Amino acid sequence: MELVWGPELSYTESNSQVYKFLGSEKYQSVLNSIYAGLGVPPTLTGIAGQSGGFTNNFISLKTLVERLQYGRDQLTKFWQTELEQIRKSMGFRKSAHVVYDQMSLSDEASEKNLLIQLADRDIISHETVLERFKEIPAVEKVRLQREDKDRDSEKIPPKASPFHNANHDKEMEKIDKQGDVNKKNQDSKEPKSPKNDNGRPPFKQDEGPRKKRVETPKSKPGVAEMFIWTSDTLDKVSEISNAYLGVKGKSNMRQLTKAESKELEDLKLSVLTNLEPMQDVNIAEIHKVLSSNKPTPLEFRKVLASKNVSVEKMTIETYKKHIISLYVDFYLG
């Protein structure tokens, strides 16, 4: 090949700098648009000179956190569904929980302090506080129950409080010793009197007949007092069951026939209804009533019949509850 060179041709030396075509300036505008769409403030992208101030950056940052939280919530729903399927397939009793290590971009100390104060004032529940602290309420409940059992069994020390005393045993011993010393000092200071505490000289007899005691009518007891007395008295009257079993030659209540069980319950009812309400009941009083062979008052039997209360139609516990309530209502009118 022959090269024809003349004044019409000119020669210029040139080269291609590839690194300049692939530089960051080519993609900077695209990246900034992506950051702006995500809500990343310019302060974090290195172009703070183009930012609109602290307020705009804060709003953009809050937008970014909310969008990240939304994405995290969607991811949590997905994994919870997957973990539930794993639990059912493996036969686990409880499912696993998804927990994140999340950094708070707000004032974390003030926010948590406010949550604790709201819980102290019963405005929000403790379960909500645990959720805000990124803890699982169900797991924490199980842990607290385990710690309470260990604390009751003295496996771990008692929980500290403003009134907590680490040396409780020493303090109790100190109080006992101080009480003994104070009692001795008080006994030594008090003068001994030859008279009794009631002021009557010893061995002095009555100079005349005493006044006859006048019985004053007592007011009717309240419903609660009467209910407690009736329940306790019926339990004491039930102690005659052992004697009844001995008479019938039975070793336990299961060996009694229906007729014998009804006869025993009627016997208990007759003893209860023939005792004086609110009196002190003991074994002697119960045997006294049994010896008198007094039946259940007719008026009370009519009340039982009208209410359809019978040991043959209900369990022993239900029958006992009806007897107590009807007796209280019958006595108080």
C-alpha positions, 0 to 999 in steps of 0.5 A: 500500500502506498500512502499519498501525503500532501498538504490536504492531509493533517495528522493529529495524535489522540488517545482514549481515557477509559477511566474517565468514562466510568467515573462516579460523576456519570452515576452521581445524579442517578444515585441521588435520585434513588436516595431521595426516593428512599428518603435518605437525607443529603447529609448521609449521602455526602452532598450536604451542600445541597441540603435544605437544613436540619428540619428537612433532613430530620423529616427525610430520615423519619420517612426512611425509618418508617419505610424500613419499618414497613419492610421489616413488618412485611418480612416478619409476617412472612417468617411468622407464617413459615415458622408456624408451618415448621411448628406444625410439621415438627409437632412443637408446642410453641412457635419461635419468635422473630426478633430484630436488633434495631437501633432507635434514631429518636431520643430512646431514653426519653421515649422509654422513660415515658413508657415506664411512667405510663405503665406505672399510671395504668394508662398502658399495659405492661405487655405493650411496654415489653413490646416497645422494648422489643421483648416478647410478653409471653416469654417474659411471663414464663421467665418471671414465673420461673424466677418467682418459684426460684425466689420462693425456694430461696435458690436466688436472693430476694428482689431488692426494693426501697424497703429491702433489708439484706440482713433480715435475720440479724435485724429480727434477732436484734429486735427480739433482744431489744424487746427482752431488755425493754421488758426487764427494764419495765419490770424493774421500774414498776412497783409491786402491789399486794393487790390483784389486777382487778383491785379486789383484795385476795381471799376477800369474800362477797359481803352480800348476794350479787346482782342477777345478770340481765340478759340483753337481746343480741342484734341479728348477725349480718349475712356474711357472719351468718354465712360463715357460721353456717358453713363452719358449723355444717363442716363440724356436724359432718364429723358424725359421718365416721360414727355413722359409718361405724354403726352401719359397719362401713369403711368409707362413704362409697360403701353406703347405699343411696338410702343410707346416704340420704339418711346421713344427710337428713341427720346432719340437717336435723342437727344443724337446724336444731342448733342455736344460730351463732352459738359456739359449736363443739362435739358436746353440743352436737351429741346433745342435739343428737340425743334429743332426736329432734327432727328438722323443723317443718317450716324449713322442710317446706322451704327445701321442697319448694326449692326442689333441693334434695340430695338425691337430685344433685351432688353433695357439694351442690346440695351443701351450697343450697342448704347453707344459702337457704338456712341463712335466708330462712334464719334472717327472714 
